[in-house]
């Protein structure tokens, strides 16, 4: 019973992780943005509070949950 519940939660975490990753903006302007001075803008300083910053934090949290749940579900108990 517990394994079934964990598997359902794992599937939800997997779907949420895919959605979070696909919702993020591309990082293709990384070096160009830094060279042109975009890193010093208000947006660059407060990126952690923005939607993009929350997506990055959420992706990290979901990634850790994914890793932990993968290990737990592959234990033979």
N, C-alpha and C positions, 0 to 999 in steps of 0.2 A: 504494500500500500504506500509506504513512504517513498519507495523508488519511483512509483507512478507519479506521485505529487512532484517530486524533484524533477522528473523528466518533463512534466508540463511546464514547470517554472523555467527549466532550461530552454525549452522551445520559445517561451515568451521572451527570455533574455536574448536569445539569438535573433529573433525578429526585431526587437528593439535596437539591438546593436547595428543591424543592417540599416535600419531607418535612420539612426543617428549619424552613421558614417555617410550615407547618401545625402543627408540634409546639409552637411558641411560645405562651405565654400572651398573652391580650389585654392591651393597654396602656390600656384604657378608664378605669382608675382613676388615671391619671397625676396630674392636678391635685388631685383629691380626696384621694389618698393623701399628697401633699405637705402639703396644708393641715392634715390631721388628725395629722400627725407620724409617719406610717409610714416616712418616708425615714430616720429616725434609729434604726430598729430594727436588730437583729443581722442580719436578712435583708437589709435595705437596704445595710448596710455590706459584706457579704460576698457580694453577688450575683454577682460575677465568678467565684467559685469554685463556684457552684451549677450545677445542671443547666441552669437558664434562662440563666445567664451563658455557659455553654459553647455553648448553642444560638445565642446572639447572635454569639459569636465565629466559630462554624462557618458561620453564614449570611453573615457578612462575607467570610470566606475563599472560600466557594463563589461568592459574588457576583463577587469579583475574578477568580476562575478562569473563570467564565462570560463575563465581559467580554473577558478576554484570548483565550480560545479562540474566541469569536465573531469577533474581529478576525483571528486567525490563519486560521481556516477560510474567511473571506471574501476572503483574498488570492488573487490569480490567479497560481498557480505550478504 
